[in-house]
Amino acid sequence: MVVPHNALGNSVPPYTEHAISVSLPTWKDTVGYEEGDKRVVDAMQTGYPRFFVHLSIQKLAKICEQKFGTLSERALLLPSAHTAEACRAFLQTRNVSARVVQLTIPNSEYNVPVHAVLLPADDFPIARQFWQHTGHGISSRLAEHCLGLLGRPADIVQPASPPLQPRVPLKKTNRHYAAKPKNGALPVANGNHAEKSPERLEEAEVLEKDYAVYLEERYGRNLNRSDAANAKTALRRRIAGLKDAPGSGETGGSIRGAAVTEGDVFLYQTGMTAIWNAHQLALGALGERKSICFGFPYTDTLKILEKWGPGCYFLGLGLDSSIDELEEILAKEQALHPDTPPVLALFTEFPSNPLLRSANLPRLRQLADKYNFLIVIDDTIGNFVNVEVLPYADIVVTSLTKVFSGDSNVMGGSLVLNPARKHYATLKAHLTKTYEDTYFDEDAIFMERNSRDFIRRVAVIDANAEAVCDLLHAASQSPAPVVTRVFYPKWETRENYEMCRIKDAGRAGGFGGLFSLDFASFAAARAFFDALPCYKGPSLGTNFTLACPYAVLAHYAELDWAKQYGVVPTLVRVSVGLEERGALVGAFESALRAAEEAQHAEVGGKET
């Protein structure tokens, strides 16, 4: 399974213009990325889209800044007036004044919805929090579409929208959520560009773009862009789990455990956008109350619950004992306010990222029915091929970016309402009234193409992951293991996972393609990671194996905080791909040997 060397900062996969991962091939590189090391920052050609602003988006933002900004302002680009105003309101509560302009291009065949939020450059890291947490930023394909249209006469119209004035003291921000590039410098797409003339630079960029388009379209089997509406319909039907009745042309039932239809599925540009909108939906339809974050989630889910609305209760361990704690909170709040539900909604991942723990969903559903709150389940890791969680949820959210797409070249998210739940009519009415489709047509077309073989790919990935985890789990049972724990649903809270795992004849669910490892020492963890011959970088659910030192990448500024919930600094997370199984197992055996050698060297050094 040895992959060709992918240099630091290159896209993952290589030669993919709209890649959603970036190569951080060593532990040292990941630390350097988090610390803003010039060696790493200067090498970055791309990055995960919610953390790294794609070069095309930066170019379009520069146009808006030059047209309507001052020398001290920067622009954050969003896909609608509503999201731009939401960003402006977010900034206002953080003592930042901002204004909104809209990009309009006369005579274009496609309505360009791009809005720029202009704000002081010194406060741009705060605006980046909105971009990161909500996932609302425009996509790189939309930016490139706009740049192409701007080859013709363009205009930028500034509506009558005065800056909101600051009203609260500015809070100190977490350095982890600041923009990575230093001094506002744009990352260079090619290390040799600085030596080229402007004419040669432009020519090189055109050639690179043409080659990327060729690769995507030649092998992409894409629909024509005029068929975007059909692509979105196909996506909603696929996510709803619908099957066509043979010969009838009409929709059959859903395989998701509830009578969901394509009308209950709503598409968003990222998975985090779906989560943000699920929270906004609950707040708007049912009123403002605290929510619950159950289990240790991916970092931005917790940030959404903390930074919008009245806050949340965080039960980070996500174990059955945590439900006992939850019951105490609910009973206490109910006693204080008997006429209103004690909480708004409970958010949980099934299973969780990165510890692969599964909540006791039947027990949580009983509490939700008793105390009248919503359950929002993120099934990205489990996915509906493996687990049936919709019957326990009011809302299911999914990052389509991950295994549903698999190709690591397009973002997307979905929100599904369960028609069997008490609040369905209220939620559906509110969402129908407020929903806006900000999913760019070309992104939807690529997502539809990528997801056609989703079910087949999941089966292969599940089997590959189980084979690798069996190897690593056996190694963890040795007398002096270098791998001390394998976090995988087969061994983590398995009884809870099994309550939702699909066991139908001919459609048995697996344990998913994600797992995490802990090690006996930092030396062993680092040696294992550096020696593992696969792609390294952020994201998961890719068709190829992808690894990262998770705590370093996601919680570098708060390692001690994460550690108290079991997310230790030595944790390595692995997303297994479609590679040949024997080669895949062999790759992990070689990484284990490297870890053992590093561990022996460290122990031998201490003894001498």
C-alpha positions as CSV (number, residue, x, y, z in Angstrom):
1,M,0.0,0.0,0.0
2,V,3.0,2.3,-0.2
3,V,1.8,5.6,-1.7
4,P,4.1,7.9,-3.6
5,H,5.7,10.5,-1.4
6,N,3.4,13.5,-1.2
7,A,5.3,16.5,-0.2
8,L,4.4,18.8,2.7
9,G,1.6,21.3,1.7
10,N,0.5,19.4,-1.5
11,S,-3.1,18.6,-2.0
12,V,-4.5,15.2,-0.9
13,P,-5.1,13.6,-3.3
14,P,-2.3,15.0,-5.4
15,Y,-3.2,17.1,-8.5
16,T,-6.7,17.8,-7.2
17,E,-7.6,21.4,-7.5
18,H,-10.5,21.3,-5.1
19,A,-9.0,18.8,-2.7
20,I,-10.3,19.0,0.9
21,S,-7.2,17.7,2.5
22,V,-3.5,18.7,2.6
23,S,-0.4,16.7,3.1
24,L,1.2,16.9,6.6
25,P,3.4,13.9,6.2
26,T,5.1,13.9,9.6
27,W,4.3,14.6,13.2
28,K,6.7,17.5,13.1
29,D,4.9,19.0,10.1
30,T,1.5,18.8,12.0
31,V,3.0,20.6,15.0
32,G,4.6,23.2,12.7
33,Y,1.2,23.8,11.1
34,E,-0.4,24.4,14.4
35,E,2.4,26.7,15.6
36,G,2.5,28.7,12.4
37,D,6.0,27.5,11.5
38,K,7.2,29.5,8.4
39,R,8.6,26.3,6.9
40,V,5.1,24.7,7.0
41,V,3.0,27.8,6.2
42,D,5.0,28.7,3.2
43,A,4.6,25.2,1.8
44,M,0.8,25.1,2.1
45,Q,-0.8,25.0,-1.3
46,T,-4.2,24.2,0.0
47,G,-5.9,23.0,3.2
48,Y,-9.2,21.8,4.7
49,P,-11.7,24.3,3.4
50,R,-13.0,25.5,6.8
51,F,-9.5,26.1,8.1
52,F,-7.7,27.3,5.0
53,V,-9.1,29.8,2.5
54,H,-8.6,28.4,-1.0
55,L,-6.4,30.5,-3.3
56,S,-9.3,31.2,-5.7
57,I,-11.5,32.5,-2.8
58,Q,-8.6,34.7,-1.7
59,K,-8.3,36.1,-5.2
60,L,-12.0,36.9,-5.3
61,A,-11.8,38.4,-1.8
62,K,-9.0,40.7,-3.0
63,I,-11.1,42.0,-5.8
64,C,-13.8,42.9,-3.3
65,E,-11.3,44.5,-0.9
66,Q,-9.8,46.6,-3.7
67,K,-13.2,47.6,-5.0
68,F,-14.9,48.6,-1.8
69,G,-12.6,48.1,1.1
70,T,-10.2,50.4,2.7
71,L,-6.5,49.7,3.1
72,S,-7.2,48.5,6.7
73,E,-10.1,46.1,5.7
74,R,-10.4,42.5,4.7
75,A,-13.3,40.6,3.1
76,L,-14.9,37.3,4.1
77,L,-17.0,35.8,1.3
78,L,-20.3,34.2,2.0
79,P,-23.0,32.6,-0.2
80,S,-26.1,34.7,0.6
81,A,-27.3,37.9,2.2
82,H,-28.7,35.9,5.1
83,T,-25.4,34.2,5.9
84,A,-23.6,37.5,5.5
85,E,-25.9,39.2,8.0
86,A,-25.5,36.2,10.4
87,C,-21.7,36.8,10.2
88,R,-22.2,40.5,10.8
89,A,-24.3,39.8,13.9
90,F,-21.7,37.3,15.2
91,L,-19.0,40.0,14.8
92,Q,-21.2,42.6,16.5
93,T,-21.4,40.5,19.7
94,R,-17.7,40.3,19.7
95,N,-17.2,44.1,19.5
96,V,-16.3,44.1,15.8
97,S,-18.0,46.5,13.3
98,A,-18.6,45.2,9.8
99,R,-20.5,46.0,6.6
100,V,-21.8,43.9,3.7
101,V,-21.5,44.3,0.0
102,Q,-22.9,42.0,-2.8
103,L,-21.0,40.9,-5.9
104,T,-23.3,41.3,-8.9
105,I,-22.3,40.4,-12.5
106,P,-24.6,41.8,-15.2
107,N,-25.6,39.5,-18.0
108,S,-24.3,36.3,-16.4
109,E,-26.2,33.1,-17.0
110,Y,-25.9,32.1,-13.3
111,N,-27.1,34.3,-10.4
112,V,-24.0,35.0,-8.3
113,P,-25.1,35.1,-4.7
114,V,-21.7,36.0,-3.2
115,H,-21.6,38.6,-0.4
116,A,-18.5,40.1,1.2
117,V,-18.4,41.0,4.8
118,L,-15.8,43.8,5.1
119,L,-14.2,44.3,8.5
120,P,-11.0,45.7,10.1
121,A,-8.0,43.5,9.1
122,D,-6.9,43.1,12.7
123,D,-10.3,41.5,13.5
124,F,-10.2,39.0,10.6
125,P,-9.3,36.1,12.8
126,I,-12.7,36.6,14.6
127,A,-14.5,36.5,11.3
128,R,-12.6,33.3,10.5
129,Q,-14.2,31.7,13.5
130,F,-17.6,32.2,11.9
131,W,-16.2,30.7,8.6
132,Q,-14.8,27.7,10.5
133,H,-17.6,27.0,12.9
134,T,-20.5,27.4,10.6
135,G,-19.0,26.2,7.3
136,H,-20.8,29.0,5.5
137,G,-17.9,30.2,3.4
138,I,-18.3,30.0,-0.4
139,S,-16.8,27.0,-2.1
140,S,-13.7,27.1,-4.3
141,R,-15.7,26.1,-7.3
142,L,-18.1,29.1,-6.8
143,A,-15.1,31.4,-6.4
144,E,-13.6,30.1,-9.7
145,H,-16.9,30.5,-11.4
146,C,-17.0,34.1,-10.3
147,L,-13.5,34.8,-11.3
148,G,-14.3,33.5,-14.8
149,L,-17.3,35.7,-15.1
150,L,-15.2,38.7,-13.9
151,G,-13.4,38.5,-17.2
152,R,-16.3,40.5,-18.5
153,P,-17.5,43.9,-17.1
154,A,-18.5,43.5,-13.4
155,D,-20.0,45.6,-10.8
156,I,-20.1,45.4,-7.0
157,V,-23.1,46.9,-5.5
158,Q,-23.1,48.2,-1.9
159,P,-26.6,48.0,-0.3
160,A,-27.8,50.5,2.3
161,S,-26.5,48.5,5.2
162,P,-24.6,50.7,7.7
163,P,-22.0,49.0,10.0
164,L,-23.4,47.5,13.2
165,Q,-21.8,49.2,16.2
166,P,-19.9,47.2,18.8
167,R,-21.8,46.7,22.0
168,V,-19.8,44.3,24.2
169,P,-16.2,44.0,25.2
170,L,-14.0,42.0,22.9
171,K,-13.2,38.5,24.3
172,K,-9.8,37.0,23.9
173,T,-9.9,34.5,21.1
174,N,-8.4,31.0,20.9
175,R,-5.2,31.1,18.8
176,H,-6.2,27.7,17.3
177,Y,-9.0,29.4,15.4
178,A,-7.0,32.2,13.9
179,A,-6.0,32.2,10.3
180,K,-2.8,30.3,9.7
181,P,-1.0,32.5,7.2
182,K,1.1,35.2,8.8
183,N,0.8,39.0,8.0
184,G,-2.1,38.4,5.7
185,A,0.2,36.9,3.1
186,L,-1.5,34.7,0.4
187,P,-0.1,31.2,0.2
188,V,1.8,30.6,-3.0
189,A,0.4,27.9,-5.2
190,N,3.8,27.0,-6.6
191,G,7.1,27.6,-5.0
192,N,8.6,28.8,-8.3
193,H,6.0,31.5,-8.9
194,A,8.0,34.2,-7.2
195,E,10.7,33.8,-9.9
196,K,8.3,34.0,-12.9
197,S,7.1,37.1,-14.7
198,P,3.4,38.0,-14.4
199,E,2.9,36.7,-17.9
200,R,4.5,33.3,-17.2
201,L,2.7,33.1,-13.8
202,E,-0.6,33.6,-15.5
203,E,0.2,31.1,-18.2
204,A,1.3,28.5,-15.5
205,E,-1.9,29.0,-13.6
206,V,-4.0,28.5,-16.7
207,L,-2.2,25.3,-17.5
208,E,-2.6,24.0,-14.0
209,K,-6.3,24.8,-14.0
210,D,-6.8,23.2,-17.4
211,Y,-5.1,20.0,-16.3
212,A,-7.2,19.9,-13.1
213,V,-10.4,20.4,-15.0
214,Y,-9.4,17.7,-17.5
215,L,-8.8,15.2,-14.7
216,E,-12.1,16.0,-13.0
217,E,-14.2,16.0,-16.1
218,R,-12.5,13.4,-18.2
219,Y,-12.8,10.8,-15.5
220,G,-15.7,12.3,-13.6
221,R,-18.9,11.1,-15.5
222,N,-20.4,14.5,-14.4
223,L,-23.8,15.6,-15.3
224,N,-24.1,18.7,-17.4
225,R,-24.3,21.8,-15.2
226,S,-27.8,22.5,-16.4
227,D,-28.8,19.3,-14.7
228,A,-27.9,20.6,-11.2
229,A,-31.5,20.5,-10.0
230,N,-31.7,16.8,-11.0
231,A,-28.4,16.2,-9.2
232,K,-29.8,17.7,-6.0
233,T,-33.0,15.7,-6.3
234,A,-30.9,12.5,-6.8
235,L,-28.9,13.4,-3.7
236,R,-31.9,14.0,-1.5
237,R,-33.4,10.7,-2.6
238,R,-30.2,8.8,-2.0
239,I,-29.8,10.3,1.5
240,A,-33.4,9.5,2.2
241,G,-32.6,5.9,1.5
242,L,-35.4,5.7,-1.2
243,K,-35.7,3.0,-3.7
244,D,-37.7,3.1,-7.0
245,A,-40.4,0.6,-7.3
246,P,-39.5,-1.7,-10.2
247,G,-41.1,-0.5,-13.4
248,S,-43.3,2.0,-11.7
249,G,-41.1,5.1,-11.8
250,E,-42.4,6.0,-8.4
251,T,-40.6,6.2,-5.1
252,G,-40.6,3.2,-2.8
253,G,-40.1,3.2,1.0
254,S,-37.0,4.3,2.8
255,I,-34.4,2.0,4.2
256,R,-33.6,4.4,7.1
257,G,-36.0,3.1,9.6
258,A,-38.6,5.9,9.3
259,A,-41.0,7.0,6.6
260,V,-38.7,9.7,5.4
261,T,-39.1,11.2,1.9
262,E,-36.8,13.4,-0.2
263,G,-38.9,16.3,1.0
264,D,-37.5,15.7,4.5
265,V,-33.9,16.1,3.3
266,F,-32.2,19.5,3.1
267,L,-28.8,20.0,1.5
268,Y,-26.0,22.4,2.8
269,Q,-22.6,23.3,1.6
270,T,-20.8,21.5,4.5
271,G,-21.5,19.1,7.3
272,M,-20.9,21.9,9.9
273,T,-23.4,24.1,8.0
274,A,-26.0,21.3,8.5
275,I,-25.2,21.2,12.3
276,W,-25.3,25.0,12.6
277,N,-28.6,25.1,10.8
278,A,-30.0,22.2,13.0
279,H,-29.2,24.3,16.0
280,Q,-30.7,27.5,14.5
281,L,-33.8,25.5,13.5
282,A,-34.3,24.3,17.1
283,L,-33.8,27.8,18.5
284,G,-36.1,29.4,15.9
285,A,-38.9,26.8,16.1
286,L,-39.0,26.0,19.8
287,G,-37.4,28.9,21.6
288,E,-34.1,29.7,23.2
289,R,-32.9,27.2,25.8
290,K,-29.6,25.5,26.6
291,S,-28.7,22.4,24.6
292,I,-26.7,19.3,25.6
293,C,-23.5,18.2,23.9
294,F,-23.3,14.4,24.7
295,G,-19.9,12.8,24.2
296,F,-16.7,14.3,22.9
297,P,-17.5,15.7,19.5
298,Y,-15.6,17.1,16.6
299,T,-14.5,20.5,17.9
300,D,-16.8,22.8,16.0
301,T,-20.0,21.1,17.1
302,L,-19.3,22.2,20.7
303,K,-18.3,25.7,19.5
304,I,-21.6,26.1,17.8
305,L,-23.6,25.2,20.9
306,E,-21.4,27.4,23.0
307,K,-21.3,30.5,20.8
308,W,-24.9,30.7,19.6
309,G,-27.9,30.8,21.8
310,P,-27.8,30.5,25.6
311,G,-25.0,27.8,25.8
312,C,-24.9,24.1,26.5
313,Y,-24.2,21.4,29.0
314,F,-21.2,19.5,28.0
315,L,-21.1,15.8,29.0
316,G,-17.9,15.0,27.3
317,L,-17.3,11.4,28.3
318,G,-20.5,10.2,26.6
319,L,-20.8,7.0,28.6
320,D,-23.9,5.5,30.3
321,S,-22.8,7.1,33.5
322,S,-23.0,10.4,31.7
323,I,-26.7,9.7,31.1
324,D,-27.1,9.4,34.9
325,E,-25.6,12.9,35.2
326,L,-27.9,14.1,32.4
327,E,-30.9,12.8,34.3
328,E,-29.9,14.9,37.4
329,I,-29.5,18.0,35.2
330,L,-32.9,17.5,33.7
331,A,-34.7,16.8,36.9
332,K,-33.2,19.9,38.6
333,E,-34.0,22.2,35.7
334,Q,-37.6,20.8,35.5
335,A,-38.1,21.5,39.2
336,L,-36.9,25.1,38.8
337,H,-39.0,25.7,35.7
338,P,-41.9,23.2,35.6
339,D,-43.7,24.9,32.7
340,T,-41.0,24.7,30.1
341,P,-38.8,21.9,28.9
342,P,-35.5,21.9,30.8
343,V,-33.3,21.8,27.6
344,L,-33.7,22.5,23.9
345,A,-31.9,19.7,22.2
346,L,-29.3,17.0,22.7
347,F,-26.5,16.7,20.1
348,T,-24.5,13.6,19.8
349,E,-22.3,11.7,17.2
350,F,-22.9,8.0,16.5
351,P,-20.2,6.9,17.0
352,S,-18.1,9.8,18.1
353,N,-15.0,11.3,16.5
354,P,-12.2,10.5,17.5
355,L,-13.0,8.0,20.3
356,L,-15.6,6.0,18.5
357,R,-18.0,5.8,21.4
358,S,-21.7,5.2,20.9
359,A,-24.4,6.7,23.1
360,N,-27.2,4.6,24.5
361,L,-29.8,6.0,22.0
362,P,-32.9,4.1,23.3
363,R,-32.3,5.5,26.8
364,L,-31.6,9.0,25.5
365,R,-34.8,8.8,23.4
366,Q,-36.8,7.9,26.6
367,L,-35.5,11.0,28.3
368,A,-36.2,13.2,25.3
369,D,-39.8,12.0,25.2
370,K,-40.2,12.5,29.0
371,Y,-38.7,16.0,29.1
372,N,-39.8,17.1,25.6
373,F,-36.4,18.0,24.0
374,L,-35.0,17.2,20.6
375,I,-32.3,14.6,19.7
376,V,-29.9,15.6,16.9
377,I,-27.6,12.8,15.8
378,D,-24.6,13.2,13.6
379,D,-24.2,9.8,11.8
380,T,-21.2,10.8,9.6
381,I,-18.9,8.2,11.2
382,G,-21.5,5.3,11.4
383,N,-23.4,6.2,8.2
384,F,-26.8,4.8,7.3
385,V,-25.3,1.8,5.5
386,N,-24.0,0.5,8.9
387,V,-26.4,1.9,11.5
388,E,-30.0,2.9,11.8
389,V,-30.2,5.9,14.1
390,L,-33.1,7.9,12.5
391,P,-35.8,6.2,14.6
392,Y,-34.2,7.7,17.8
393,A,-33.6,11.1,16.3
394,D,-35.7,14.2,15.6
395,I,-32.9,15.4,13.2
396,V,-30.0,13.5,11.6
397,V,-27.1,15.5,10.2
398,T,-24.3,14.2,8.0
399,S,-21.1,15.5,6.5
400,L,-21.5,14.3,2.9
401,T,-17.9,15.5,2.5
402,K,-16.7,12.2,4.1
403,V,-17.4,8.7,3.0
404,F,-20.6,9.6,1.1
405,S,-18.4,11.4,-1.4
406,G,-15.2,9.6,-0.8
407,D,-13.2,11.4,-3.5
408,S,-12.0,14.2,-1.2
409,N,-12.8,16.9,-3.8
410,V,-16.1,18.4,-2.8
411,M,-17.8,19.5,0.4
412,G,-21.5,18.9,1.4
413,G,-23.8,18.3,4.2
414,S,-27.4,17.1,4.8
415,L,-30.1,17.5,7.4
416,V,-32.9,14.9,7.7
417,L,-36.2,15.4,9.7
418,N,-37.9,12.3,11.2
419,P,-41.6,12.5,10.3
420,A,-42.5,10.2,13.2
421,R,-41.4,12.6,15.9
422,K,-43.6,15.0,17.9
423,H,-42.1,18.2,16.7
424,Y,-41.8,17.2,13.1
425,A,-44.6,19.5,11.8
426,T,-43.3,22.5,13.7
427,L,-39.7,21.9,12.5
428,K,-40.7,21.2,8.9
429,A,-42.8,24.3,8.7
430,H,-40.1,26.5,10.1
431,L,-37.4,25.0,8.0
432,T,-39.5,25.2,4.8
433,K,-40.0,28.9,5.5
434,T,-36.4,29.7,6.3
435,Y,-34.3,27.3,4.2
436,E,-32.2,28.7,1.4
437,D,-30.3,26.6,-1.0
438,T,-26.7,27.8,-0.9
439,Y,-25.2,24.6,-2.3
440,F,-23.4,25.6,-5.4
441,D,-24.6,23.7,-8.5
442,E,-21.2,22.4,-9.6
443,D,-20.5,21.1,-6.1
444,A,-23.8,19.3,-6.1
445,I,-23.0,17.7,-9.4
446,F,-19.7,16.4,-8.2
447,M,-21.3,15.1,-5.0
448,E,-23.9,13.3,-6.9
449,R,-21.3,11.7,-9.2
450,N,-19.1,10.7,-6.3
451,S,-21.9,9.1,-4.2
452,R,-23.3,6.8,-6.8
453,D,-21.3,3.8,-5.5
454,F,-21.5,4.9,-1.8
455,I,-23.0,1.7,-0.5
456,R,-20.5,-0.6,-2.4
457,R,-17.5,1.5,-1.1
458,V,-18.7,1.4,2.5
459,A,-18.8,-2.4,2.5
460,V,-15.2,-2.6,1.3
461,I,-14.0,0.1,3.7
462,D,-15.7,-1.6,6.6
463,A,-14.0,-5.0,5.9
464,N,-10.6,-3.3,5.4
465,A,-10.9,-1.4,8.7
466,E,-11.9,-4.5,10.6
467,A,-9.0,-6.4,9.3
468,V,-6.5,-3.7,10.3
469,C,-8.1,-3.2,13.7
470,D,-8.0,-6.9,14.4
471,L,-4.3,-6.8,13.8
472,L,-3.8,-3.8,16.0
473,H,-6.1,-5.0,18.8
474,A,-4.1,-8.3,18.9
475,A,-0.9,-6.3,19.2
476,S,-2.4,-4.3,22.1
477,Q,-2.9,-7.6,24.0
478,S,0.8,-8.5,23.9
479,P,2.8,-8.5,27.2
480,A,4.5,-5.2,26.4
481,P,2.4,-3.5,23.7
482,V,3.3,-0.3,21.9
483,V,-0.3,0.1,21.0
484,T,-2.1,0.3,24.3
485,R,-5.7,0.8,23.0
486,V,-7.7,0.6,19.8
487,F,-10.7,2.9,19.7
488,Y,-13.1,1.2,17.4
489,P,-16.9,0.4,17.7
490,K,-16.1,-3.3,17.8
491,W,-14.6,-2.7,21.3
492,E,-15.8,0.7,22.4
493,T,-19.3,0.8,23.9
494,R,-20.2,-2.1,21.6
495,E,-23.5,-2.9,23.2
496,N,-24.7,0.6,22.4
497,Y,-23.4,0.4,18.8
498,E,-25.1,-3.0,18.4
499,M,-28.5,-1.7,19.3
500,C,-28.4,0.4,16.1
501,R,-26.2,-1.7,13.8
502,I,-28.1,-3.0,10.8
503,K,-28.5,-6.8,10.9
504,D,-31.0,-7.4,8.1
505,A,-30.3,-10.3,5.8
506,G,-28.3,-9.2,2.9
507,R,-27.7,-5.7,4.4
508,A,-25.6,-6.3,7.5
509,G,-23.8,-3.2,8.8
510,G,-20.1,-3.1,9.7
511,F,-18.2,-1.1,12.2
512,G,-17.2,1.8,9.9
513,G,-13.9,2.9,8.5
514,L,-12.6,5.1,11.3
515,F,-10.4,4.2,14.3
516,S,-8.0,5.8,16.7
517,L,-4.9,4.4,18.5
518,D,-3.1,5.3,21.7
519,F,0.5,4.3,22.4
520,A,2.8,3.4,25.2
521,S,4.9,6.5,24.6
522,F,5.2,9.6,22.5
523,A,8.2,8.1,20.7
524,A,6.1,5.1,19.7
525,A,3.2,7.2,18.5
526,R,5.4,9.5,16.5
527,A,7.4,6.6,14.9
528,F,4.2,4.8,14.0
529,F,2.7,7.8,12.4
530,D,5.8,8.9,10.5
531,A,6.4,5.3,9.2
532,L,2.8,4.6,8.1
533,P,2.9,4.6,4.3
534,C,-0.4,6.4,3.6
535,Y,-1.6,9.9,3.0
536,K,-1.4,12.1,6.1
537,G,-3.6,15.1,6.7
538,P,-7.0,16.4,7.9
539,S,-10.4,14.9,7.0
540,L,-11.7,11.3,7.0
541,G,-14.0,9.0,5.0
542,T,-11.8,9.1,2.0
543,N,-11.5,6.3,-0.6
544,F,-7.8,6.2,0.4
545,T,-6.3,5.6,3.8
546,L,-5.7,8.9,5.6
547,A,-4.1,9.5,9.1
548,C,-3.4,12.3,11.5
549,P,-2.2,12.9,15.1
550,Y,-5.7,13.9,16.0
551,A,-5.2,15.8,19.3
552,V,-2.3,17.8,17.9
553,L,-4.3,18.7,14.8
554,A,-7.7,19.5,16.4
555,H,-6.8,20.6,20.0
556,Y,-3.3,21.8,20.0
557,A,-4.2,25.0,22.0
558,E,-6.1,23.0,24.5
559,L,-4.4,19.6,24.9
560,D,-4.8,19.4,28.6
561,W,-8.5,20.1,28.3
562,A,-9.0,17.4,25.7
563,K,-6.9,14.9,27.7
564,Q,-9.4,14.9,30.6
565,Y,-12.0,13.5,28.2
566,G,-9.7,10.8,26.8
567,V,-8.4,12.6,23.8
568,V,-4.7,12.2,24.6
569,P,-1.8,14.0,22.9
570,T,-0.5,10.7,21.5
571,L,-3.7,9.8,19.8
572,V,-3.4,8.8,16.1
573,R,-6.7,8.7,14.1
574,V,-6.9,6.6,10.9
575,S,-9.6,6.6,8.2
576,V,-9.3,3.4,6.2
577,G,-9.7,3.4,2.4
578,L,-10.3,1.0,-0.5
579,E,-6.7,-0.3,-0.9
580,E,-6.0,-4.0,-1.4
581,R,-6.5,-5.6,2.0
582,G,-3.3,-7.6,2.2
583,A,-1.2,-4.6,1.3
584,L,-3.1,-2.5,3.8
585,V,-2.5,-4.9,6.6
586,G,1.2,-5.1,5.6
587,A,1.5,-1.3,5.8
588,F,0.2,-1.3,9.4
589,E,2.5,-4.2,10.3
590,S,5.5,-2.1,9.1
591,A,4.4,0.9,11.1
592,L,4.0,-1.3,14.2
593,R,7.6,-2.5,13.8
594,A,8.8,1.1,13.6
595,A,6.9,1.9,16.8
596,E,8.3,-1.1,18.5
597,E,11.9,-0.1,17.5
598,A,11.3,3.5,18.8
599,Q,9.9,2.2,22.0
600,H,12.8,-0.2,22.6
601,A,15.3,2.5,21.8
602,E,13.6,4.8,24.4
603,V,13.5,2.1,27.0
604,G,17.1,1.1,26.3
605,G,18.2,4.8,26.6
606,K,16.5,5.2,30.0
607,E,18.1,2.0,31.3
608,T,21.6,3.1,30.4
